[in-house]
Amino acid sequence: MANDDLKALIRTIPDFPKPGIQFRDITTLLLSPAGLAACIERMVAATDGPVDLVAGIEARGFLFAAALAVPLEAGVLLIRKDGKLPGATIAEDYALEYGQDRIAMHADALAPGARVLLVDDLIATGGTARAAIRLLRKAGAVVTQAQFLVDLPDLGGAAALRGDGLRVDALVAFPGH
C-alpha cells in the first residue's frame, strides 16, 4: 500500500478511552515533519477539482483544513461544537451513541454555491461528518468530497458518506474500532 509509511507513524493505544477500543493516535504522525508533509501533499493530490473553502471539523480537522487550504489556495471554514463561535451561527444536530450533539458554523461563512472540501483526521461512524455535510449544504455549499487521514471502515462512516453522494478519500485504514 502506498501509504504504509504514514500508517507506521500512527500509534495504536489499546483500551482507550474504554476497554476494547483501539485508539488510533495521530499525534505521533504530527510530530514527524516528513510524515506531516507527505500527508498533506497526498491529500492535496487527492483533491477533486478546485475548492473555495476547506471545512475542518473541531478540533484535529482544523489542523488538516489549514494545511490543505494553503496549497489549494482556499479559505478555511471552522465547524465547531455549538456555542463556541462568536456571532450569528447556523447549527445541525446529530446522534451520539447515547444522546445528541450539535455542531455549528458562522452563518456568513460562505457564499451560496461555494465549493467546499470537508476534512477531518478520522472517519469512524460518520455521524459528525454527515452532520457537517448537512450543515454546509443547508448554508448553500456544494460539497462533493470529504477527506480523512484515517478510515475505520468496519464502523461504516465512509460508506455512509458515499451513500450520501460524496467522494470519500482516506490515506490509511485500520480494521476494528
Secondary structure as UniProt FT lines:
FT   TURN            2..3
FT   HELIX           4..7
FT   TURN            8..9
FT   STRAND          11..14
FT   TURN            19..20
FT   STRAND          22..25
FT   HELIX           27..30
FT   HELIX           33..45
FT   STRAND          53..57
FT   TURN            58..59
FT   HELIX           60..72
FT   STRAND          75..81
FT   TURN            82..83
FT   STRAND          89..96
FT   TURN            97..98
FT   STRAND          99..106
FT   TURN            107..108
FT   TURN            112..113
FT   STRAND          115..123
FT   HELIX           127..138
FT   TURN            139..140
FT   STRAND          142..151
FT   HELIX           153..155
FT   HELIX           157..163
FT   TURN            164..165
FT   STRAND          167..173
//
